[in-house]
Amino acid sequence: MSGTFDRAKRYCDRANECMQIIATSQTPGTDAIYLLIAEHYLLLAASEKRKHPCQTSNCSPTEQLAFDTLDP
């Protein structure tokens, strides 16, 4: 897998971690902060996805499928 794919996957993972914190937090105001952070991670993942070589058909079908399953 390419570095672009790996970065996009990590950003999606971080966004999911933020959403889990929101779901379990009992501290007032935490949800708004972590939602904002999650949104930023998803924007970063979407940016990486746009840079990925699969956008120009330079990757294997397996890599394309893996990249298409990312969240953003």
N, C-alpha and C positions, 0 to 999 in steps of 0.2 A: 504494500500500500504506500501511497505517496505521502510526503510530509503534509501536503495540503489536506488530504483526507484525514490524516491523524489529528491535525489541528482542529478541523471542523468537528470531528468526533469528540475531542476533548471539550470543546466549547459546548457542544450539546450535552455532554455529561455534566459539566458544571452548571448549566441551566437547570438540568433535572435535579441536581443536588440542592440548588436554591429553592426549587419548588417543594422538595421534601422538607426543607427547613420551614418553609411557610406553613406546610400542613401540620407540623408538629410543634411549632413555636407557640408559647403562651405569653410572650412578651408583647405588649402593645406597640404598634408601629413597626414591628419587625417585618410583617408581611409586605408593606409598601416598599421598604428598602430592598428586600430580597427579590421582589418582583421586578424592580428596576434593574437590579444586577442580572437577573435571568434574561430580561429583554436584551440587555447589552450583549450577553453571551450568544444569544440566538442571532443577533445582528452580525456578530463576528463569524459565526458558523455559516451564515448565508453568504457573507463576503468571501469566505474561503471556498464555498461551493461554486460561486461564480468564477473563481480563478482556476478551478480544477481542470486538468487537461481533458477530462471526459466531456467537457462542454464542446470540444472540438473533435470528438470521436477518436482520441488517441489512446484509449485504454481498452482493456479486455472487457467482455460482457460481464464477467464476475465482479470486476472492480466497479463497473458502471452500476450494477445492481446494488452493491454494497453502498455506494455513494448516494444513490437515489433513496435509500431507506433512512438517511439521516433526517432528523426532525424538521429543520427549517424548510 
